[in-house]
């Protein structure tokens, strides 16, 4: 942790004090005398973050910061990165292939394809209505099943879960029971994190405009769920 400060010409006493402060911030205040081999993968990642913060940067670049970590450790590192952004006011740029990471800690996203930015914007906008093929393949990694979709008698809606409370009652089944609306699941990419649902799905809603409106009103009544109709141009 002291090494970048040594290169910057910081006095040893000041560098040591700064290193202790940073290790406390990343939750490793008790590992001051530990060797790298004595640390877990997650702890080593925390040391790397502390080292990156040593010289008071304005931007923290995290390149695949969670790619080699188990799910529990990944969550702790993401929480740490979010806390650093909130408490220290540092801009954090995250490079990742994991869309779950983007969903959890990012406010804006840029999609790169062969070195070119093909789409960018607020995370909620890009994830709810991806326009480029690269973004669609990331948001819908399993593709979209239009095999059971009746384009003449069904409407497509996109349902985005942004921290909705996860329950034991499947949402689509509840809509069928309560509103007598049977929906076809064309695509789904959702996950539960800390009891909250994140991700999105595409649904085929049979019937006329009135049936579509009834389905959308039902889904929009649920907190932390965003719903929109998908037109041919937005698919």
Secondary structure, 3 states (H helix, E strand, C coil): CCHHHHHCCCCHHHHHHHHHHHHHHCCCHHHCCCCHHHCCHHHHHHHHHHHHHCCCCCEEEEECCCCCCCHHHHHHHHHHHHHHHHHHCCEEEEECCCHHHHHHHCCEEEEEECCEEEEEEEHHHHHHCCCCHHHHHHHCCCCCCCCCCCCCCEEEEEEEEEEEECCCCCHHHHHHHHHCCCEEEEEEEEEEECCEEEEEEEEEEECCHHHHHHHHHHHHCCCCEEEEECCHHHC
